[in-house]
Amino acid sequence: MTELVRVAVAGDVAEAEEIQTILRSAGTDAQLGDGEDDSVTVSVPEASVDEAKDAIEAMTEPDDLVGEP
């Protein structure tokens, strides 16, 4: 069985489903799971992590991205 790796944490189910749709349109299977404090995690198979991160970055508006300090 392929291990799943978390690639995103969404604030709510709607946001997580939007990320899941982005990943699926890029050909990557994505699973949703419960996170901490009502957040929702988005995980993909370990072999798809790089592609998933690229797809999320490419399909997300720059203003939506959280920059590193």
Order of alpha helices (4+ residues) and beta strands (2+ residues): beta-alpha-beta-beta-alpha
